[in-house]
Amino acid sequence: MTRIGLISDTHGWFDEKLFEYFKDCDALLHAGDWGGMDVVDKLQQLLPDSKGQGRLKGVFGNIDDQKIRSLFPEQLVFICEGVKVMIRHIGGYPPKYNPETRKELLLHKPQLFISGHSHILKVMYDDKLQCLHMNPGAAGKQGWHKMRTIIRFTIDGKHIKDCEVIELGKR
């Protein structure tokens, strides 16, 4: 069983409440628009392993600089327990994926697709692709969203469960 914290669109803002909300997580996923290395460094501190390296995965977003882009790819595909996960910052949502994302979804056939960018919190199932889509909304203070949000969930074998939406407060 893997407990996951999901965050996106921090835009350089790190909320200290994340230390509490993510303390029981085994892994953290960031869906892009980090906004700076300060956010990367603080999220790495949340889940250090025995070598001091964080269990943090993510992708770069459209606002991220070359330093972030050198550390994180545009797209990430990996297996967590029995679930194939695909992350892209700009992806759309069921059934309105952008063309590149649709092509990648058909190629990789993930069971979980994570995106950011829109600042709109969404958790919805795509029956056609048999894939759960998650967008955690935005955890930062820049953008048009009114409430800052993150998601926690669990992957247990081939099952995605215990999804919690957490409101961090107003932008």
C-alpha positions in Angstrom: 0.0 0.0 0.0 1.4 3.4 -1.1 -0.1 6.6 0.4 0.4 9.5 -2.1 0.3 13.2 -1.8 -0.6 15.0 -5.1 0.1 18.7 -5.7 0.3 21.1 -8.7 0.6 24.7 -9.7 2.5 25.9 -6.6 3.9 28.8 -8.6 6.7 29.4 -6.1 4.4 29.2 -3.0 5.0 26.6 -0.3 2.3 26.3 2.3 3.8 25.1 5.6 0.6 23.2 6.2 1.9 20.7 3.6 4.3 19.3 6.3 1.2 18.2 8.3 -1.0 17.0 5.3 1.7 15.0 3.7 3.5 13.6 6.8 1.9 10.1 6.4 2.5 9.9 2.7 5.0 7.4 1.1 5.4 9.4 -2.1 4.7 12.9 -3.4 3.7 13.7 -7.0 3.9 17.3 -8.4 2.0 17.9 -11.7 4.1 21.0 -12.8 4.4 24.7 -12.5 6.6 24.4 -9.4 7.7 28.0 -9.8 11.2 27.6 -8.3 13.7 25.4 -6.6 12.5 26.5 -3.1 9.3 24.4 -3.6 11.4 21.4 -4.9 13.7 21.6 -1.9 10.9 21.9 0.7 8.9 19.0 -0.8 12.1 16.9 -0.8 12.4 17.6 2.9 8.9 16.1 3.5 9.8 12.5 2.6 13.6 11.9 2.9 14.7 8.3 2.5 17.6 6.8 4.3 20.1 8.6 2.0 18.4 12.0 2.4 16.9 11.9 -1.0 13.2 12.6 -1.3 10.6 10.3 -2.7 9.3 13.0 -5.0 8.3 12.6 -8.6 7.0 15.3 -11.0 7.0 17.0 -14.3 7.8 20.5 -15.4 5.1 23.0 -16.2 4.9 25.9 -18.7 6.2 28.5 -16.2 9.2 26.4 -15.0 12.7 27.5 -15.7 15.6 25.5 -17.1 16.7 24.3 -13.7 13.3 22.7 -13.0 13.3 21.3 -16.6 16.7 19.7 -16.1 15.4 17.9 -13.0 11.9 16.9 -14.1 10.6 15.6 -17.5 7.6 16.9 -19.5 5.9 13.5 -19.1 6.4 10.8 -16.6 5.1 7.2 -16.9 5.8 4.7 -14.1 4.3 1.8 -12.2 3.2 2.3 -8.6 2.3 -1.1 -7.1 0.0 -2.6 -9.8 -1.1 0.8 -11.3 0.5 2.4 -14.4 0.6 6.2 -13.8 1.1 9.0 -16.4 1.7 12.6 -15.5 1.7 15.6 -17.8 1.3 19.3 -16.8 -0.9 20.3 -19.7 -3.2 17.4 -20.6 -6.9 18.3 -20.5 -9.5 16.0 -19.0 -11.9 13.3 -20.1 -12.9 13.5 -23.0 -11.3 16.8 -23.8 -7.6 15.9 -23.8 -5.2 17.9 -25.9 -4.0 16.0 -29.1 -0.5 15.2 -27.8 -1.9 13.9 -24.5 -4.5 11.8 -26.2 -1.8 10.2 -28.4 0.3 9.4 -25.2 -2.7 8.0 -23.3 -3.5 5.7 -26.2 0.2 4.7 -26.4 0.8 4.1 -22.7 -2.7 3.0 -21.5 -2.3 4.2 -17.9 -4.9 3.4 -15.2 -4.2 6.8 -13.6 -3.6 10.0 -15.5 -2.5 13.1 -13.6 -2.4 16.7 -14.9 -2.3 20.2 -13.7 -2.3 23.6 -15.5 -6.0 24.4 -15.3 -6.1 25.2 -11.6 -9.4 23.3 -11.6 -9.7 20.4 -9.2 -11.0 17.3 -11.0 -11.3 13.6 -10.1 -13.1 11.8 -12.8 -13.1 8.4 -14.6 -12.7 8.0 -18.3 -14.9 5.0 -19.2 -13.6 4.9 -22.8 -9.9 4.8 -21.8 -10.6 2.9 -18.5 -8.4 5.5 -16.7 -8.9 7.7 -13.6 -8.0 11.3 -14.2 -6.9 13.5 -11.3 -6.0 17.2 -11.3 -5.3 18.5 -7.8 -6.2 22.1 -8.7 -3.6 24.7 -7.6 -1.8 24.9 -4.3 -0.2 28.3 -5.1 -1.5 31.8 -4.7 -1.1 32.9 -8.4 -4.0 32.3 -10.8 -7.7 32.7 -10.9 -8.7 29.9 -8.6 -10.4 30.9 -5.3 -9.4 27.9 -3.1 -5.9 26.3 -2.9 -6.2 22.5 -3.1 -4.2 19.2 -2.9 -5.2 15.5 -3.0 -4.2 12.5 -1.0 -5.0 9.0 -2.1 -3.8 5.4 -1.8 -2.7 2.8 -4.3 -3.1 -0.7 -2.9 -2.1 -3.3 -5.5 -4.2 -2.5 -8.5 -6.7 -0.3 -6.6 -6.8 3.4 -6.3 -8.7 4.4 -3.2 -9.2 6.6 -0.2 -9.1 9.8 -2.3 -9.2 13.0 -0.1 -9.5 16.5 -1.4 -7.9 19.0 1.0 -8.5 22.7 0.9 -5.5 24.7 2.0 -7.3 28.0 2.2 -8.2 30.9 0.0 -5.8 32.2 -2.6 
